[in-house]
Amino acid sequence: MKKDTEAYFLNPPPGSAAARARDFGIDLTLTLQRLRLTPDERVRQLQRAMFEIENMRVDHKPQDGKADDPSRVDLTTVDTTSG
């Protein structure tokens, strides 16, 4: 990432969208952290988060004997290679 991009988010110009976001309470350092990653790294992080959330859902599933939730996504079948 270019140094001027980092400087923009660390010290956004007054009145800019970044300054308004910061003033609203958005942590721009988190935005910088994500921008430092490659697109592939971002996708992998998202997939890990989705997998962890799904595991939490399964671990906390009510024991009422109902069939699996049809909205569940089987992450083992998700195609991550297509653009």
SVG drawing of the C-alpha trace seen along z (x, -y; Angstrom):
<svg xmlns="http://www.w3.org/2000/svg" viewBox="-38 -20 43 56">
<polyline fill="none" stroke="black" stroke-width="0.4" points="0.0,0.0 1.2,-3.5 2.3,-5.7 0.0,-8.5 -3.0,-6.1 -1.9,-5.2 -1.4,-8.9 -4.9,-9.7 -6.6,-7.2 -4.4,-8.0 -4.9,-11.8 -7.8,-12.3 -8.3,-15.8 -11.1,-17.9 -14.4,-17.4 -13.3,-14.3 -15.4,-11.1 -12.7,-9.5 -12.8,-12.3 -16.6,-12.0 -16.3,-8.2 -13.7,-8.7 -15.9,-11.4 -18.9,-9.0 -16.9,-6.4 -15.4,-4.1 -12.0,-2.8 -10.0,-3.7 -7.0,-1.7 -9.1,1.5 -9.7,0.3 -6.0,-0.2 -5.4,3.3 -7.7,4.8 -6.3,2.8 -2.8,4.1 -4.0,7.6 -4.1,9.1 -7.6,9.9 -6.8,13.6 -5.9,13.0 -9.1,11.1 -11.2,14.0 -9.4,16.5 -10.1,14.4 -13.7,14.1 -14.0,17.9 -12.4,18.6 -14.9,16.3 -17.8,17.9 -16.6,21.3 -16.2,20.3 -19.7,18.7 -21.2,21.9 -19.4,24.0 -20.9,21.8 -24.4,22.2 -24.0,26.0 -22.6,26.1 -25.5,24.0 -28.2,25.8 -31.4,26.5 -31.7,30.2 -35.4,30.3 -34.9,33.1 -35.7,30.8 -34.0,31.3 -31.0,29.1 -31.7,25.5 -32.0,25.2 -30.3,21.9 -27.1,23.5 -24.2,23.3 -21.9,26.3 -18.6,24.5 -16.8,27.6 -18.7,27.2 -18.3,23.5 -16.3,22.7 -13.6,20.2 -11.7,20.5 -14.1,18.6 -13.8,14.9"/>
</svg>
